[in-house]
């Protein structure tokens, strides 16, 4: 696949950071609401990124359009999906959330089909989409039960909407922000998201809680420093080095790590629906992105080719 050892290392580390984030979100939600969780997570992330920026001093963009695109990325790649996942995990297991999040490449395919002339849906990709959709249905059926189905369904829909938002942002980065330093691609959207999330927290979660439990601060620190700052630097590096489609495949191991963490550390139930749903989603993503050996990759997927 022409992927270097450095890129594989970044891929593996990113899988661990994002896969375990679902566990820490579930932990933090025991004390704070979803808006507040995202707000404190961004505080930790911004402090970390500010220190890195002070050391690296990347060149700032000069065009206003670039700043606008960075701010928009703060909405579609941070504010919206972070809140939706946190809110969704109030009613669904962290394992289920990690699997639903792994549908990002499937949504990326549909968006690319609509926007990019060289990324059309084929028979093979249709099969992959159907397999992934079947996995989602299996997970939804897992939550069938008196009095809980509606809340669980809303939680699952929230995580799926977050996956759509991530898919849009992956294409958005490749199309409008290819020349922007990766540190700025992480920091500026975080700052924009910070201005959005705290007013919403004070509006919908009054009174806003300052966490008092040590485990909550550990969770928020992990989510901000490692699950946000470090992870986004790694992700943007992968988008520009191996392409948006390949980078989105990080959702393969994220689902596995997320399920394992939830079952081992939170005691979440590992049943046939969770196993089958996970396998179907991963199969769907695999079929969508499978390419025979020796077959040239589309320009839209190449790390230095056309914007995806």
Residue pairs with C-beta under 8 A, 6 or more apart in sequence:
1 246
3 11
3 242
3 246
7 238
7 241
7 242
10 234
10 237
10 238
11 238
11 250
12 253
13 234
14 231
14 234
14 235
14 238
14 250
15 250
15 252
15 253
15 254
15 257
16 253
16 257
17 226
17 227
17 230
17 231
17 234
18 227
18 231
18 250
18 254
18 257
19 98
19 253
19 254
19 255
19 256
19 257
19 258
19 260
19 261
20 222
20 227
20 257
20 258
20 261
21 222
21 223
21 227
21 231
22 85
22 89
22 94
22 95
22 97
22 98
22 101
22 258
22 261
22 262
23 94
23 258
23 261
23 262
23 265
23 266
24 218
24 219
24 220
24 222
24 223
24 227
25 37
25 85
25 86
25 89
25 94
25 97
25 219
25 223
26 89
26 93
26 94
26 262
26 266
27 215
27 216
27 219
28 37
28 211
28 216
28 219
28 220
28 223
29 37
29 86
29 89
29 90
30 213
30 216
31 209
31 211
31 212
31 213
31 216
32 40
32 209
32 211
32 216
33 201
33 204
33 205
33 209
34 83
34 86
34 87
34 90
35 83
35 197
35 200
35 201
35 204
35 205
36 201
36 205
36 208
36 209
37 86
37 220
37 223
38 79
38 82
38 83
38 86
38 193
38 197
38 201
39 194
39 197
39 198
39 201
39 208
40 211
40 220
40 224
41 82
41 220
41 223
41 224
41 227
41 228
42 78
42 190
42 193
42 194
42 197
42 224
42 228
43 194
43 224
44 220
44 221
44 223
44 224
44 225
44 228
44 229
45 190
45 223
45 224
45 225
45 228
45 229
46 187
46 190
46 191
46 194
46 224
47 224
48 224
48 225
48 228
48 229
48 230
49 183
49 186
49 187
49 190
49 229
50 187
52 183
52 229
53 183
53 184
53 187
56 183
58 181
58 183
58 184
59 181
60 184
61 67
61 70
61 180
61 184
65 176
66 176
66 177
66 180
67 188
69 172
69 176
69 177
70 177
70 180
70 184
70 185
70 188
70 189
70 192
71 188
71 189
71 192
72 172
73 169
73 172
73 173
73 177
73 185
73 188
73 189
73 192
74 188
74 189
74 190
74 191
74 192
74 193
74 196
75 192
75 193
75 196
76 165
76 168
76 169
76 172
77 165
77 166
77 169
77 172
77 173
77 189
78 189
78 190
78 192
78 193
79 192
79 193
79 196
79 197
80 161
80 162
80 165
81 161
81 162
81 163
81 165
81 166
81 169
82 162
82 193
82 197
83 197
83 200
84 158
84 159
84 161
84 162
84 165
85 97
85 101
85 158
85 159
85 162
87 155
87 158
88 97
88 154
88 155
88 156
88 157
88 158
88 159
88 162
89 97
89 155
89 159
90 155
91 148
91 151
91 152
91 154
91 155
92 143
92 152
92 155
92 156
92 159
93 262
93 266
93 268
93 269
94 258
94 261
94 262
94 266
94 268
95 258
95 259
95 261
95 262
95 263
95 268
95 270
95 274
96 139
96 142
96 156
96 159
96 274
96 277
97 155
97 159
97 258
98 254
98 255
98 257
98 258
98 259
98 261
98 262
99 135
99 139
99 255
99 258
99 259
99 274
99 277
99 278
99 281
100 136
100 139
100 156
100 159
100 160
100 163
100 281
101 159
101 162
101 163
101 166
101 251
101 254
101 255
101 258
102 163
102 251
102 252
102 254
102 255
102 281
102 282
102 285
103 132
103 136
103 160
103 163
103 251
103 281
103 284
103 285
104 163
104 166
104 167
104 170
104 248
104 251
105 167
105 245
105 248
105 249
105 251
105 285
105 288
105 289
106 128
106 129
106 132
106 133
106 284
106 285
106 288
107 163
107 164
107 166
107 167
108 167
108 170
108 171
108 244
108 245
108 248
109 119
109 121
109 125
109 128
109 129
109 288
110 121
110 129
110 167
111 167
111 168
111 171
112 119
112 171
112 245
112 300
112 308
113 119
113 120
113 121
115 171
116 300
116 308
118 298
118 299
118 300
118 306
119 298
119 300
119 308
121 129
124 287
124 288
124 290
125 287
125 288
127 287
128 283
128 284
128 285
128 286
128 287
128 288
128 289
128 290
129 284
129 288
130 284
131 280
131 281
131 283
131 284
131 287
132 280
132 281
132 283
132 284
132 285
132 288
133 284
134 280
134 284
135 276
135 277
135 278
135 279
135 280
135 281
135 282
135 283
135 284
136 156
136 160
136 277
136 281
138 273
138 276
138 277
138 280
139 156
139 273
139 274
139 277
140 153
140 156
141 273
142 271
142 273
142 274
142 277
143 149
143 152
143 153
143 156
167 248
170 239
170 244
170 247
170 248
170 308
171 244
171 308
173 185
173 236
173 239
173 244
174 239
174 240
174 243
174 244
174 307
174 308
175 307
175 308
176 307
177 185
178 240
178 307
182 233
182 236
182 237
182 240
183 233
185 232
185 236
186 229
186 232
186 233
186 236
190 228
190 229
201 208
202 208
211 217
211 220
235 247
235 250
238 246
238 247
238 250
239 247
240 303
241 303
242 303
243 297
243 300
243 301
243 302
243 303
243 305
243 308
244 300
244 301
244 308
245 289
245 300
245 301
245 308
246 289
246 301
249 285
249 289
251 285
252 282
252 285
252 286
255 278
255 281
255 282
256 278
256 282
259 270
259 274
259 278
262 268
263 269
263 270
291 297
298 305
299 305
299 306
300 306
300 307
300 308
301 308
